[in-house]
Amino acid sequence: MALRARTPLLLAALAGAVALLLPGAVEARVLLSLDDFGAVGDGIANDTQALVDAWKAACATGGTTYLNVPAGKSYQIWPVTLAGPCRGEIKLMISGNIIAPEDPEEWSDGDQGRWLHFSGVGDLSLSGGGIVDGRGQQWWAGSCDDENCTKYRPYEVAPMALHFEDCRDVSVKGITVQNSQRQHLVFTRCHDVEANYLRVTSPEYSPGTVGVLVVSSTDVHIKHDLFSVGGDCVSIVGNSSDIRLRAISCGPGLGISIGGLGENQSNDMIHKIKMDTMLLSNTKNGLRIKTYENGCGYARKVKFAHITMRNVANPIVIDQHYYSASNSNRGTPCGTPSASAVAVEKIKYIDITGTSATERAVTFACSDAMPCRRLYLDGVNLKTVGGGSTSAYCYQAFGKQVGDVLPESCLGKEKEDFLRLQAPTAAGTPQGDTEDEEDDDW
């Protein structure tokens, strides 16, 4: 009698691995749920340990493991690191809500800079249509400079919401990430990344709430996303290459940014960046490349194409004189006698149209030590919001224009002998990518 009573339970336990028994099956497929590990999901209880236990179980399972965050519930999770390597592929299905504790005072000093941290994981995907909510309102309040504002914790230690570090084969698709304490999604030293079909939002007044931050990562695709944040929609820094942005809506926010590069005399190399089919509306900046004066490295082979601007304050910007208070070391930059040693070269702007909120629509503020080289304008047409003419500013910027360009290009013509003397190719330029090679699709 006891055996009969237990039979349905045994069958249910085996159902998750039934793929092992089916003809032609090649791997185990296991389904786990946070609720299986004691999670409450009422938005009040601390469900962190349930997530840790569920992750450990998923990580130890070979084959493909589906870890479900059930719909219709809100799971409050405190700062946590979910580490790899794992034995198989993990598919984290976020159908419900994952929320952060609201009060910064509940975060310990050891939690600085992180909330949901994935470290050293391969073959990981996040999907499911649910919401990851950083509930960062009190962190934002603590970031203001007014001496009368409420100070919680310093803004500099505000956490990243979803941080992937030293990961490979990562896919984040079809979820909403909102109200991050600082950056919404961060990929640090990752390879083979997809961040597609995302809705990333926080109020315009939320300081530094970057949509996606790419740090020293390669082969990153960011496509079909909506960003409405307080900081940059997408920011690319460090040593990053083969980055692709496509079909993106950005605004409000600070726009799309490459850099700042060379902070604190670092050697940052950005290479092969392609962005196209984007709408930027009501942003402070449009397409910006910024470098610190005492840094080294380069930003090269960057292509911006088929981009529409609407009421963007600074549509096209290269700033080789970028400065922030954190970049306080202003010693001799990379062995050069004076200004910026970060090279900016082979940058293309193709079919950039729309409206500027200010009269100056193009700014190329380059350096004496390393002038901008081989800039390329084709089909740029930017007018003021009222339909008036716009202007361009150039300093030590060299390149060419093709076809109609508005505002009229102020680029100096390429003078290779002069440029080689004044701005030698940046150290670390990839071998085989010489100045005489023909431009490819980048």
C-alpha positions in Angstrom: 0.0 0.0 0.0 2.9 2.4 0.9 4.6 1.5 -2.4 1.4 2.4 -4.4 1.2 5.8 -2.5 4.8 6.6 -3.3 4.7 5.7 -7.0 3.2 9.0 -8.3 5.9 11.0 -6.4 8.6 8.9 -7.8 7.3 9.4 -11.3 7.1 13.2 -10.8 10.7 13.2 -9.6 11.8 11.4 -12.7 9.9 13.7 -15.1 12.6 16.4 -15.1 15.1 13.9 -16.5 12.8 12.0 -18.8 14.8 13.2 -21.8 17.4 10.6 -20.9 14.9 7.8 -21.6 13.5 9.1 -24.9 14.8 7.7 -28.2 17.4 9.9 -29.7 18.0 11.9 -26.5 21.6 13.0 -26.1 21.6 14.9 -22.8 19.7 15.4 -19.6 17.3 18.3 -19.3 16.4 19.2 -15.7 13.8 21.7 -14.6 14.3 23.4 -11.2 12.3 26.2 -9.6 13.2 28.7 -6.8 10.1 27.5 -5.0 11.6 24.0 -4.8 14.3 25.4 -2.6 12.1 27.2 -0.1 11.7 30.6 -1.8 8.5 32.5 -0.7 8.2 35.1 -3.5 6.0 37.6 -1.6 8.4 40.5 -2.2 9.1 40.7 1.6 10.9 37.5 2.6 14.6 37.2 1.9 14.8 34.6 -0.8 18.6 34.8 -1.3 19.5 31.5 0.2 16.9 29.8 -2.0 18.6 31.2 -5.1 22.0 30.2 -3.9 20.9 26.6 -3.3 19.0 26.4 -6.6 22.1 27.7 -8.4 24.4 25.2 -6.7 22.0 22.4 -7.8 21.8 23.7 -11.3 25.5 24.2 -11.6 26.2 20.6 -10.4 23.9 19.1 -13.0 25.3 18.0 -16.3 23.4 18.7 -19.6 20.9 21.5 -19.8 19.3 22.8 -16.6 16.3 25.2 -16.6 16.1 27.2 -13.4 12.7 28.9 -13.2 11.8 32.1 -11.4 8.0 31.6 -11.4 5.6 34.1 -12.8 3.2 36.1 -10.6 5.7 36.4 -7.7 8.4 38.8 -6.5 11.6 37.4 -5.0 13.6 39.7 -2.9 17.3 38.9 -3.3 20.2 40.4 -1.4 23.7 40.8 -3.0 24.9 37.4 -4.3 27.6 35.9 -6.5 26.6 33.0 -8.6 29.9 31.4 -9.7 31.1 28.8 -12.2 32.3 26.9 -13.9 29.3 24.7 -14.0 29.0 21.1 -15.4 26.4 22.0 -18.1 24.4 24.8 -19.7 22.1 26.8 -17.4 19.0 28.5 -18.6 17.7 31.0 -16.0 14.1 31.6 -16.9 13.0 34.8 -15.2 9.2 34.8 -15.6 8.4 36.6 -12.3 10.2 39.5 -10.6 13.6 39.6 -8.9 13.8 42.7 -6.7 16.6 44.3 -4.6 16.3 45.5 -1.0 15.3 49.2 -1.2 17.3 50.6 1.8 21.0 51.1 1.0 21.7 50.7 4.8 20.7 47.1 4.5 23.7 46.4 2.2 26.9 45.5 4.0 30.3 47.0 3.2 31.3 43.8 1.5 28.5 44.2 -1.0 29.9 47.3 -2.6 29.4 47.5 -6.3 27.4 44.3 -6.8 23.9 42.9 -6.6 23.4 40.0 -9.0 26.9 38.9 -9.9 27.7 36.0 -12.3 31.4 35.0 -12.2 33.3 32.6 -14.4 30.2 31.0 -15.9 29.9 29.6 -19.4 26.9 28.6 -21.4 24.4 30.8 -19.5 21.2 32.3 -20.7 18.7 34.6 -19.1 15.2 35.0 -20.6 11.6 34.5 -19.6 9.9 37.9 -20.0 10.1 38.9 -16.3 11.6 41.9 -14.5 14.8 42.5 -12.6 14.2 45.6 -10.5 17.1 47.3 -8.6 14.7 49.6 -6.8 17.5 52.2 -6.8 15.6 55.3 -5.8 17.3 55.7 -2.4 20.7 55.2 -3.9 20.0 58.0 -6.4 19.0 60.3 -3.5 22.3 59.6 -1.8 24.3 60.6 -4.9 23.4 64.3 -5.0 26.0 67.0 -4.1 23.6 69.3 -2.2 24.7 69.3 1.4 21.1 69.3 2.4 20.2 66.1 0.6 19.9 62.8 2.4 23.1 60.9 2.4 22.8 57.1 2.5 25.9 55.4 1.1 28.3 57.1 -1.3 27.2 56.8 -4.9 30.5 55.4 -5.9 29.7 52.1 -4.3 26.2 51.8 -5.7 25.8 48.3 -7.1 25.6 47.1 -10.7 22.3 45.3 -11.2 23.4 42.4 -13.4 27.1 41.9 -13.6 28.7 39.2 -15.7 32.4 38.8 -15.1 34.8 36.5 -16.8 31.9 34.7 -18.5 31.6 33.2 -22.0 28.6 32.3 -24.2 26.2 34.5 -22.3 22.7 35.4 -23.6 20.3 37.9 -22.0 17.1 38.1 -24.0 13.5 39.3 -23.6 13.5 40.6 -20.0 13.1 44.0 -18.4 15.9 45.4 -16.2 14.8 48.6 -14.4 15.7 51.1 -11.7 19.2 49.9 -11.3 21.2 51.4 -8.4 23.9 52.3 -11.0 24.6 50.3 -14.2 21.9 47.9 -15.4 23.9 45.3 -17.2 27.7 45.0 -17.1 29.9 42.6 -19.1 33.5 42.5 -17.8 36.1 40.4 -19.6 33.4 38.4 -21.3 33.4 36.7 -24.7 30.5 35.8 -27.0 27.7 37.8 -25.5 24.1 38.5 -26.7 22.0 41.2 -25.1 18.9 41.3 -27.3 15.2 42.2 -27.0 15.7 44.0 -23.7 13.8 46.8 -22.1 16.1 48.7 -19.9 14.6 51.7 -18.0 15.2 54.1 -15.2 14.1 57.8 -14.7 16.0 60.5 -16.6 17.0 62.0 -13.2 18.7 58.7 -12.0 22.4 59.5 -12.1 24.8 57.1 -13.9 22.2 54.5 -14.6 24.0 53.1 -17.7 21.9 50.7 -19.8 24.7 48.3 -20.9 28.4 48.7 -19.9 30.9 46.7 -21.9 34.3 46.4 -20.2 37.3 44.6 -21.9 35.0 42.2 -23.7 34.9 40.7 -27.2 32.3 39.5 -29.6 29.3 41.3 -28.0 26.0 41.8 -29.8 23.5 44.3 -28.5 20.4 44.3 -30.7 16.7 45.1 -30.7 16.8 46.9 -27.3 15.0 49.8 -25.8 17.0 52.0 -23.4 15.5 54.9 -21.4 18.0 55.7 -18.6 19.8 58.5 -16.7 23.3 57.6 -18.0 24.7 56.3 -21.2 22.4 53.9 -23.1 25.5 51.9 -24.0 29.1 52.5 -22.9 32.2 50.7 -24.2 35.5 50.9 -22.3 38.7 49.0 -21.6 40.1 46.6 -24.2 37.0 45.7 -26.2 36.7 44.5 -29.8 34.1 43.1 -32.2 31.2 44.9 -30.7 27.9 45.1 -32.7 24.9 47.4 -31.9 21.8 47.3 -34.1 18.2 48.2 -33.9 18.4 50.2 -30.7 16.1 53.0 -29.3 18.0 55.3 -26.9 16.5 58.1 -24.9 16.4 59.9 -22.7 19.9 59.5 -21.3 23.4 60.5 -22.2 23.5 58.7 -25.5 26.0 56.1 -26.9 29.6 56.4 -25.6 33.0 54.9 -26.4 35.2 55.7 -23.4 36.5 57.5 -21.4 39.6 55.7 -22.6 43.0 56.0 -20.9 41.7 56.8 -17.4 44.5 57.0 -14.9 47.1 56.4 -17.6 45.6 53.0 -18.6 46.2 51.5 -22.0 42.8 51.0 -23.5 42.3 49.6 -27.0 38.9 49.7 -28.7 38.7 48.1 -32.1 36.1 47.0 -34.6 32.9 48.6 -33.3 29.9 48.7 -35.6 26.6 50.5 -34.8 23.7 50.9 -37.1 19.9 51.3 -37.4 19.4 53.3 -34.2 17.1 56.1 -32.9 18.5 58.6 -30.4 15.9 61.0 -29.0 16.1 63.7 -26.3 19.6 62.6 -25.2 22.4 64.9 -23.9 24.9 63.4 -26.4 24.5 61.3 -29.5 27.5 59.4 -30.7 30.5 60.2 -28.4 34.1 59.1 -28.2 36.0 60.4 -25.2 39.6 60.0 -24.1 41.6 61.1 -21.1 44.5 63.4 -21.7 47.0 61.2 -19.8 46.0 57.9 -21.2 47.2 55.7 -24.0 45.8 53.2 -26.5 43.4 53.8 -29.3 39.8 53.8 -30.6 39.9 52.7 -34.2 37.8 51.1 -36.9 34.5 52.4 -35.5 31.5 52.7 -37.8 28.2 54.6 -37.1 25.6 54.1 -39.8 21.9 54.7 -40.5 21.2 56.6 -37.3 18.4 59.1 -36.6 18.7 61.9 -34.1 15.7 63.7 -32.5 16.4 66.7 -30.3 19.9 65.5 -29.4 22.0 68.2 -27.7 25.4 67.1 -29.0 24.8 64.7 -31.9 28.4 63.8 -32.9 31.3 64.3 -30.5 35.0 63.3 -30.3 36.5 64.7 -27.1 40.3 63.9 -26.5 40.4 66.2 -23.5 37.9 64.4 -21.2 38.5 64.8 -17.5 36.8 63.6 -14.3 37.7 64.1 -10.7 38.5 60.3 -10.4 41.2 60.7 -13.0 43.5 62.7 -10.7 46.9 61.2 -11.7 48.0 63.8 -14.3 51.7 62.7 -14.7 53.5 62.2 -17.9 51.0 60.5 -20.2 52.4 57.2 -21.8 55.8 58.7 -22.3 54.7 61.6 -24.5 55.7 65.1 -23.6 52.2 66.6 -23.3 48.6 66.0 -24.1 46.6 62.9 -24.9 48.3 59.8 -26.4 45.0 57.9 -27.1 44.7 57.6 -30.8 41.3 58.1 -32.5 41.4 57.0 -36.1 39.4 55.4 -38.9 36.0 56.5 -37.6 33.1 56.5 -40.1 29.8 58.4 -39.8 27.4 57.3 -42.6 23.8 58.4 -43.0 23.4 60.3 -39.7 20.3 62.4 -39.9 17.8 64.3 -37.7 17.7 67.3 -35.4 20.1 68.9 -32.9 18.9 70.7 -29.8 21.9 73.0 -30.1 23.5 75.0 -33.0 26.7 73.0 -32.9 25.9 69.5 -34.2 29.5 68.2 -34.7 32.5 68.5 -32.4 35.9 67.0 -33.1 38.1 68.3 -30.3 41.3 66.3 -30.8 44.7 66.7 -29.3 48.0 68.1 -30.5 50.0 65.0 -29.5 47.6 62.6 -31.2 45.3 64.3 -33.8 42.2 62.4 -35.0 43.0 60.7 -38.2 41.0 59.2 -41.1 37.6 60.5 -40.0 35.0 59.9 -42.7 31.6 61.6 -43.2 29.0 60.5 -45.7 25.4 61.5 -45.8 25.4 63.5 -42.5 22.4 65.8 -42.4 21.7 67.5 -39.0 19.6 70.6 -38.6 18.3 72.4 -35.5 15.0 71.4 -34.0 13.5 74.5 -35.6 14.9 73.6 -39.0 17.8 76.0 -38.9 21.4 75.5 -39.9 24.0 73.9 -37.6 27.8 74.2 -37.3 30.8 72.0 -36.8 33.9 72.5 -34.8 37.2 70.9 -35.5 40.6 71.0 -33.8 43.4 68.7 -35.0 40.9 66.6 -36.8 41.7 65.1 -40.2 39.7 63.1 -42.7 37.3 63.5 -45.6 33.7 63.9 -46.6 31.7 62.2 -49.3 28.5 63.7 -50.8 26.4 66.2 -49.0 27.3 66.9 -45.4 25.4 69.2 -43.1 26.8 71.0 -41.1 29.5 71.6 -43.6 32.6 69.6 -42.8 35.5 71.4 -41.1 37.9 68.4 -41.3 41.4 69.1 -42.4 42.6 67.1 -45.4 44.7 64.0 -44.7 48.4 64.9 -44.7 50.1 61.6 -44.0 53.6 62.9 -43.7 52.5 65.5 -41.2 50.4 63.1 -39.3 53.0 60.4 -39.0 55.4 63.0 -37.6 52.9 64.5 -35.2 50.8 61.5 -34.3 52.6 58.1 -34.7 50.4 55.1 -34.8 49.3 54.1 -31.3 51.3 51.3 -29.6 49.5 48.1 -29.7 47.9 48.5 -33.2 47.1 45.0 -34.4 49.7 43.6 -36.8 48.6 43.5 -40.4 46.4 46.6 -39.9 48.7 49.1 -41.4 48.0 52.7 -42.5 48.2 51.6 -46.2 45.5 49.0 -46.0 42.2 49.6 -47.6 39.3 50.3 -45.2 37.1 47.2 -44.8 33.4 47.2 -43.8 34.3 48.7 -40.4 
